[in-house]
């Protein structure tokens, strides 16, 4: 889903940034900061599941910068020659957590507890297109629990949908990023932090076909700056 109109993308002063939906709050603050530091440049933000964004870019949707929630999706973009590899950088770190609604009486002491009857509906990002879903499936497979949990899975199109399901009490638990859980402290709570096999590192890169490559590279440098890292830190992201 597009967060802003992309219709102005044909003009050289506009920079279209396609970013993982978990970056929404942080990038909505970083966009105006970048514009203030680069007069005449307008940042257009396009948020969605990383896999869906990759499909958009591959089909020719306007984009100058791609920020993914996982390495695998960016690797796919690289294999398809959609990004400029020399400009690829890791800029943020996140973590995987299990959340429940604040009104829930459930307690979770171990991953295996999710196989108990008390947990009938568990929101999980669709592993085929949502990075948090891939991290979740990997963790559950490693623990020998995927076959028990998959029948209870409520597939989410992106991590924010899993968060919303939990906030509304429509699922018994959900796997989301720590930053998403922190965005709704009045509605959800972290039941358990889940170690992942590989760090949840966010990469960013300029799009090969960008008509605004200079601005794209400036934005990537900007998100690594102390000021931008402070904003990311405010929303729960760690430094890579």
N, C-alpha and C positions, 0 to 999 in steps of 0.2 A: 504494500500500500504506500502511495506516495505521500510524504509528509508535507511537501510543498509543490507548487506547480513547477513543472520542468519546461514549460513553454518558452521561457526566456533563454534556454540553454544554448541557442544558436549565436548569441551575442558573446563576443570575446571576453567581456568583463565578468561574465557569469561563470561560477565554478560549481559543478554538480558533484556532490559527494554521496555515494551510495554506501550506507553503513549499516552494520548489524543492529537490529532493533534494541538490543541491550545497551547500545551507546546513545539512545535517544536523548535522555536528560542531559548527559554530559555534552554531546555535540550541539544541542540546541543552545547551550551556553557558549560553547567554543566558536560557533559560527559568527555571531556578532563581534566577538573579540578579534577574530581574524579580519573581518570586514573593517573594523576600526583601525587595524594596523596596516591595512592595504586598501586605501581609499579608491573607490571606483569598482571594487570587486564585490559581487553579490554571491553569497554562498546559498546554493539550493540543496537542501537535505532530502535524501530519499532513503527511508528506513524499511527494513524487511528482514526476513530470515536470510542468512548468508547464502544458502543454496539458491533461493529464489532470486536474490540480487545477481548472482552469477549468471543465472539463466537469462535475466533481463539484459545484462551486459553482452552476453554471447549473441543475443538476437539483435544487437545494435542500439539498445536504449541509450540515451545520452548519459554519459558519465565521464568524469575526469579523475576521480579518486575512488578506490574501493577499500573499505575497512571491514575485514571479516572477523567473526568471533572464533575462528579456529584456523589452524595451519592447513588442514586438508583442503578446505574450500579454496584458499589462496593458491595452494599447490595445483589444484585443478585449473584455476585461472591462468597460472603460469604455463601449464602444459598446453593450454589452448592459445597461448601467445596473446592473451588479452591484457597483460600487464607489462610494464617495463621492470624487468627483474632487478636492474641496478638500483632502482628507487625503492624496492621493498624493504620495509622496516617493521620490527616488533615495537609496539608503543604502549601496551597496557597488559595487565595481568588480572585475571578473575579467578573465581573458585566455584565449585559445584556444591550445592546444598539441597537438602530436602526441606520443604516448607509445609506447614499446615495452617489452617485458618486460626485466627486468635480465639475463636469460639470453640475450637476442637478440644476434646478432653483426652485425645490420644497422646501417648508418650512413645517415643521411638528411641530405643537404645542401641539397635543394630540394624543393618540393612535387611537381615533376614526377617525382621519384624514385619516388613511390608508384605510377606507371604501369608500373614495371619488374616483371618476372616474380617477383622476390624477394618482392614484396608481393602475396599471393594473397587475403588476408582482412583487411579493414580495418573496424573497428567505428566506426559513425557513428550518432549518435542519429537516430531517425526524424524527418525534417524537418517532418512534418505536426503533430507534437505536442511535440517536444523542442527547446527553444531552441538547445542546442549543435549540434543537427543542422542547424538553419536557418543558423546562423553558418557551419558547415562547408560546406554546399551553396553559400552565397553566395560564399565564398572560392574554392571550386573552380570555380564557374561563371565568376567574374571572371578566373581563371587559365586558362580554357579546358580544364579537366581533368575536369569533372563526368562527361562521357560515358565517359571512360576509367576513372574510379574507381567509378562507380555499380555496374557488374557485380561488383565485388569487395566491395561493401558488405555488412557484417553489421549488420543493423538492431538498434539497442538501444532499449529502452523508456524508458530514462533514462540520464543520464551515468554513474551509478555502475555500471550494467550494462556499459557500454563499458569502464570501468576494470577491473571484475572479469574480463571476457573477456581483457584484456591481462595482468593479474596471473597468470592461470592458463595463459597461453601459448596460448590458443585462437585468437588472431588475431595477425597480424603487426604491426599498428599500430592505433592508435585516436585519434580526436579527442576530447579532453576539456577541461575547464577546468583552468587552472593549479592551482587550489586542490585539485582532485581528485587530480591527479598528486602533489601535495605530501603527500597523506594516506597514500600507500603507497610511501615512498622505498625500502623494503626489497624491493619487488616490481616496480616500474616506474621508468622513467627518461624524462625529457623528451628527445626526439630533435630537436625543433624547435619554436620559438615561432612562432605564425602571426598576423600582423597582420590585423585585421578592419576592414572598411569603416567600421563604426560601433563605438563603445566598447561593451564588454560591461557595461552598467549594469543593476543590479538595482533595480527599483521595488517599493515596498510601499504598501498602501492598506487602509483599513477597508472591510469589506463593507457594502453599503447596507442589507441586511436584518439586520444584527447586533443582537442583543438586549443586547449589552455594548459599546455604542459608546464609552462613556467609557474603559473599559479598553483597547479597541482603539486609540484615539487615544494613550493613555498608552504602549502598547507601541511604537507607531510613533515617538513622541518618544524613547523609551528606546533604540531601535536606532541612533539618530543621536547618542546621547550619547558623550562621550569614553570612558567605561568600556566600552560596548558596541562601539565602534569599535576599541578595543584588542583585544578578543576576536576580532572579525572579522579584524583585522590578523594576529593570531597564527595564523589558519588560512589566510592568504595573500590575503585580500581587501584591496583598496585603498579609499581614500576616494573617493566620487563627485566 
